[in-house]
Amino acid sequence: MTDRQFIGIIIGLVATAMSSIAATLIALLINNSRLTDVKEALRAESKADMAALRMETKTDNAELRVEMASMRSEMSSMREAILTQLATFHMDIISKIAELDNRITRLER
């Protein structure tokens, strides 16, 4: 093998390696731009999902506040009914105690 043949083979190999490196770099650039597009699409979709979740959370919070207010008023009316019933029982007990006290006082005389 002569030097010219050897140089020809080396130049052929270098040219093949360079073309394959160039093809790889071009593929990386194309892939990178596709990844950027996908990344931007995902960001936009996640922002839309976050906005929807925020709106849903606000709606749920408003519903909970209304329900809590309703429960508070219900509990307040129940409390008033219980206090009224307790006052009635208290008056009944006081009258029974007074009646028993009168009976004992009569028995002692």
C-alpha positions in Angstrom: 0.0 0.0 0.0 1.4 3.3 -1.1 1.3 6.5 0.8 -1.3 7.9 -1.6 -3.6 5.0 -1.0 -3.1 5.3 2.7 -3.9 9.0 2.7 -6.9 8.3 0.5 -8.3 5.8 3.0 -7.6 8.2 5.9 -9.4 11.1 4.1 -12.3 8.8 3.3 -12.6 7.7 6.9 -12.3 11.3 8.2 -14.9 12.4 5.7 -17.3 9.6 6.8 -16.7 10.4 10.5 -17.3 14.1 9.9 -20.5 13.5 8.0 -21.7 11.2 10.8 -20.8 13.8 13.4 -22.6 16.5 11.4 -25.7 14.3 11.0 -25.7 13.6 14.8 -25.4 17.4 15.5 -28.2 18.2 13.1 -30.4 15.5 14.7 -29.6 16.9 18.2 -30.6 20.4 17.0 -33.8 19.2 15.5 -34.6 17.1 18.6 -33.8 20.0 20.9 -36.2 22.3 19.1 -38.9 19.6 19.3 -38.2 19.2 23.0 -38.5 23.0 23.5 -41.9 22.9 21.7 -43.1 20.0 23.9 -41.8 21.8 27.0 -43.7 25.0 26.1 -46.9 23.0 25.3 -46.6 21.3 28.7 -46.1 24.6 30.5 -49.2 26.1 28.8 -51.3 23.0 29.7 -50.1 23.0 33.3 -50.9 26.7 33.6 -54.4 26.1 32.3 -54.9 23.2 34.7 -53.7 25.3 37.6 -56.1 28.0 36.7 -58.9 25.5 36.5 -57.9 24.0 39.9 -57.8 27.5 41.4 -61.3 28.3 40.2 -62.6 24.9 41.4 -61.0 25.6 44.8 -62.6 29.0 45.0 -66.0 27.6 44.2 -65.6 24.8 46.8 -64.5 27.3 49.4 -67.5 29.5 48.7 -69.8 26.5 49.0 -68.2 25.5 52.3 -68.6 28.9 53.7 -72.3 28.9 52.8 -72.7 25.5 54.4 -70.8 26.5 57.5 -73.0 29.6 57.9 -76.1 27.4 57.6 -74.8 25.0 60.2 -74.0 27.9 62.5 -77.5 29.2 62.4 -78.9 25.7 62.9 -76.6 25.2 65.9 -77.6 28.6 67.3 -81.3 27.7 67.1 -80.6 24.3 68.7 -78.7 26.0 71.5 -81.6 28.3 72.1 -84.0 25.4 72.2 -81.8 23.5 74.7 -81.4 26.5 76.9 -85.2 27.1 76.9 -85.7 23.4 77.8 -83.1 23.6 80.6 -84.8 26.7 82.0 -88.1 24.8 82.0 -86.5 21.8 83.8 -84.8 24.2 86.2 -88.1 25.8 87.1 -89.7 22.4 87.5 -87.0 21.2 89.8 -87.1 24.4 91.9 -90.9 24.1 92.3 -90.5 20.4 93.3 -87.8 21.3 95.8 -90.0 24.0 97.2 -92.9 21.6 97.4 -90.8 19.0 99.2 -89.5 21.7 101.5 -93.0 22.6 102.4 -93.9 19.0 103.1 -90.9 18.5 105.4 -91.7 21.8 107.2 -95.3 20.7 107.8 -94.1 17.3 109.1 -91.6 18.9 111.5 -94.4 21.1 113.2 
